[in-house]
């Protein structure tokens, strides 16, 4: 990609539709990984989404009906959309993010993972887990966020800027 093509993303007007589609793709890939990984461990999709909702409403989300499941779905996609919007806005300002999409996507995904686990989750109302999280679960979580929330949006932003 040329410097002028990379600069195109910075000059193009904000595209809510672009961010929405990329956020939906990233969010769907990320939650699909999570749902498949957890299904192999006997955790249902409803349990996953209730756990996500518990970050906002606390332990009540884990113990009650279907409303927390819907809230969990909404929160998951809202978070994916937000991280996508932040990357998209950053790529419009800093063309090097578009010129080096693999590196910038992987670094961004690592930042997202760290921020979510060091800042957001500890400040949330997620109930403390009573059992140890396995190394495999940690590796899966890191790879999922780095690849699906960092790398994929970065590559899609670059692809969109190359068309412009």
Kinemage of the C-alpha trace (Angstrom):
@kinemage 1
@onewidth
@group {chain A} dominant
@subgroup {mainchain}
@vectorlist {calphas} color= white
{ca unk a 1} P 0.000 0.000 0.000
{ca unk a 2} L 1.362 3.386 -0.909
{ca unk a 3} L 1.651 6.310 1.474
{ca unk a 4} L -1.065 8.133 -0.473
{ca unk a 5} L -3.388 5.131 -0.131
{ca unk a 6} L -2.675 4.949 3.600
{ca unk a 7} L -3.381 8.648 3.898
{ca unk a 8} L -6.734 8.121 2.147
{ca unk a 9} L -8.192 6.512 5.264
{ca unk a 10} L -7.195 9.646 7.186
{ca unk a 11} L -8.962 11.954 4.699
{ca unk a 12} L -12.079 9.863 4.141
{ca unk a 13} L -15.068 10.967 6.219
{ca unk a 14} L -16.006 8.909 9.263
{ca unk a 15} L -17.964 5.872 8.149
{ca unk a 16} L -20.330 4.581 10.785
{ca unk a 17} L -21.347 1.759 8.453
{ca unk a 18} L -17.730 0.655 7.974
{ca unk a 19} L -17.085 0.637 11.707
{ca unk a 20} L -20.361 -1.174 12.332
{ca unk a 21} L -19.570 -3.958 9.835
{ca unk a 22} L -16.000 -4.395 11.026
{ca unk a 23} L -17.193 -4.400 14.653
{ca unk a 24} L -19.841 -7.017 13.843
{ca unk a 25} L -17.259 -9.210 12.112
{ca unk a 26} L -14.739 -8.849 14.946
{ca unk a 27} L -17.376 -9.382 17.622
{ca unk a 28} L -18.834 -12.427 15.875
{ca unk a 29} L -15.438 -14.069 15.388
{ca unk a 30} L -14.446 -13.364 19.005
{ca unk a 31} L -17.676 -14.639 20.544
{ca unk a 32} L -17.733 -17.662 18.215
{ca unk a 33} L -14.324 -18.677 19.506
{ca unk a 34} L -15.498 -18.142 23.068
{ca unk a 35} L -18.704 -20.126 22.585
{ca unk a 36} L -16.948 -23.064 20.885
{ca unk a 37} L -14.154 -23.169 23.481
{ca unk a 38} L -16.649 -23.043 26.338
{ca unk a 39} L -18.983 -25.609 24.733
{ca unk a 40} L -16.086 -28.059 24.785
{ca unk a 41} L -15.936 -27.455 28.548
{ca unk a 42} L -19.697 -27.902 29.073
{ca unk a 43} L -20.525 -24.191 29.333
{ca unk a 44} L -23.664 -23.127 27.450
{ca unk a 45} L -23.957 -19.959 25.349
{ca unk a 46} L -26.526 -18.626 27.829
{ca unk a 47} L -23.998 -19.023 30.645
{ca unk a 48} L -21.349 -17.159 28.622
{ca unk a 49} L -23.672 -14.225 27.897
{ca unk a 50} L -24.941 -14.121 31.497
{ca unk a 51} L -21.327 -13.927 32.639
{ca unk a 52} L -20.709 -11.011 30.271
{ca unk a 53} L -23.825 -9.262 31.591
{ca unk a 54} L -22.621 -9.799 35.155
{ca unk a 55} L -19.896 -7.268 34.483
{ca unk a 56} L -22.610 -4.617 34.513
{ca unk a 57} L -25.282 -5.993 36.841
{ca unk a 58} L -23.325 -8.342 39.098
{ca unk a 59} L -24.115 -11.850 40.254
{ca unk a 60} L -27.856 -11.423 39.604
{ca unk a 61} L -27.159 -11.808 35.871
{ca unk a 62} L -25.758 -15.285 36.421
{ca unk a 63} L -28.760 -16.433 38.445
{ca unk a 64} L -31.743 -15.084 36.516
{ca unk a 65} L -33.702 -15.595 33.249
{ca unk a 66} L -33.164 -14.567 29.643
{ca unk a 67} L -32.906 -10.773 29.963
{ca unk a 68} L -29.260 -10.996 31.110
{ca unk a 69} L -28.491 -13.201 28.099
{ca unk a 70} L -29.732 -10.447 25.782
{ca unk a 71} L -27.840 -7.863 27.807
{ca unk a 72} L -24.684 -9.982 27.494
{ca unk a 73} L -25.065 -10.175 23.713
{ca unk a 74} L -25.582 -6.401 23.530
{ca unk a 75} L -22.612 -5.668 25.809
{ca unk a 76} L -20.318 -8.011 23.877
{ca unk a 77} L -21.094 -6.333 20.556
{ca unk a 78} L -21.013 -2.857 22.092
{ca unk a 79} L -17.497 -3.547 23.367
{ca unk a 80} L -16.390 -4.997 20.010
{ca unk a 81} L -17.856 -1.985 18.200
{ca unk a 82} L -16.142 0.404 20.628
{ca unk a 83} L -12.700 -1.156 20.175
{ca unk a 84} L -13.213 -1.157 16.413
{ca unk a 85} L -14.201 2.509 16.446
{ca unk a 86} L -11.117 3.388 18.487
{ca unk a 87} L -8.837 1.580 16.036
{ca unk a 88} L -10.605 3.080 13.025
{ca unk a 89} L -10.329 6.609 14.428
{ca unk a 90} L -6.678 6.008 15.301
{ca unk a 91} L -5.950 4.709 11.791
{ca unk a 92} L -7.471 7.867 10.338
{ca unk a 93} L -5.063 9.923 12.433
{ca unk a 94} L -1.941 7.730 12.237
{ca unk a 95} L -1.345 6.337 8.737
{ca unk a 96} L 1.352 3.926 9.954
{ca unk a 97} L -1.437 1.816 11.479
{ca unk a 98} L -2.747 1.214 7.951
{ca unk a 99} L 0.692 0.766 6.383
{ca unk a 100} L 1.600 -1.992 8.875
{ca unk a 101} L -1.734 -3.710 9.539
{ca unk a 102} L -0.393 -7.012 10.874
{ca unk a 103} L 1.966 -5.443 13.393
{ca unk a 104} L -0.437 -2.698 14.420
{ca unk a 105} L -3.349 -5.155 14.683
{ca unk a 106} L -1.424 -7.604 16.844
{ca unk a 107} L -0.110 -4.849 19.119
{ca unk a 108} L -3.577 -3.272 19.336
{ca unk a 109} L -5.142 -6.642 20.159
{ca unk a 110} L -2.575 -7.149 22.921
{ca unk a 111} L -3.379 -3.703 24.286
{ca unk a 112} L -7.117 -4.456 24.210
{ca unk a 113} L -6.590 -7.738 26.055
{ca unk a 114} L -4.452 -6.097 28.735
{ca unk a 115} L -6.792 -3.127 29.161
{ca unk a 116} L -9.863 -5.326 29.440
{ca unk a 117} L -8.240 -7.677 31.973
{ca unk a 118} L -6.245 -5.173 34.015
{ca unk a 119} L -8.685 -2.242 34.042
{ca unk a 120} L -12.209 -3.105 32.859
{ca unk a 121} L -12.808 -6.541 34.409
{ca unk a 122} L -11.424 -5.600 37.872
{ca unk a 123} L -13.653 -2.502 37.885
{ca unk a 124} L -16.701 -4.476 36.742
{ca unk a 125} L -19.175 -6.415 38.847
{ca unk a 126} L -18.127 -9.821 37.449
{ca unk a 127} L -18.285 -12.371 40.280
{ca unk a 128} L -14.957 -13.767 41.389
{ca unk a 129} L -14.333 -17.209 39.975
{ca unk a 130} L -14.143 -19.990 42.510
{ca unk a 131} L -11.869 -22.182 40.418
{ca unk a 132} L -8.544 -21.642 38.718
{ca unk a 133} L -8.500 -20.564 35.063
{ca unk a 134} L -6.369 -22.989 33.076
{ca unk a 135} L -3.377 -22.017 30.974
{ca unk a 136} L -5.280 -23.219 27.886
{ca unk a 137} L -8.162 -20.849 28.720
{ca unk a 138} L -5.726 -17.937 29.107
{ca unk a 139} L -4.002 -18.740 25.820
{ca unk a 140} L -7.333 -19.062 24.029
{ca unk a 141} L -8.534 -15.739 25.447
{ca unk a 142} L -5.352 -13.888 24.486
{ca unk a 143} L -5.266 -15.327 20.964
{ca unk a 144} L -8.952 -14.656 20.407
{ca unk a 145} L -8.686 -10.983 21.342
{ca unk a 146} L -5.347 -10.412 19.604
{ca unk a 147} L -6.515 -12.035 16.368
{ca unk a 148} L -10.227 -11.216 16.219
{ca unk a 149} L -10.362 -7.830 17.964
{ca unk a 150} L -6.919 -6.577 16.911
{ca unk a 151} L -5.687 -8.175 13.699
{ca unk a 152} L -8.956 -8.699 11.815
{ca unk a 153} L -10.190 -5.093 12.200
{ca unk a 154} L -6.741 -3.802 11.281
{ca unk a 155} L -6.713 -5.845 8.074
{ca unk a 156} L -10.273 -4.807 7.239
{ca unk a 157} L -9.508 -1.123 7.816
{ca unk a 158} L -6.526 -1.465 5.490
{ca unk a 159} L -8.627 -3.281 2.901
{ca unk a 160} L -11.216 -0.514 3.052
{ca unk a 161} L -8.572 2.188 2.719
{ca unk a 162} L -7.004 0.432 -0.283
{ca unk a 163} L -10.333 0.646 -2.120
{ca unk a 164} L -10.506 4.383 -1.477
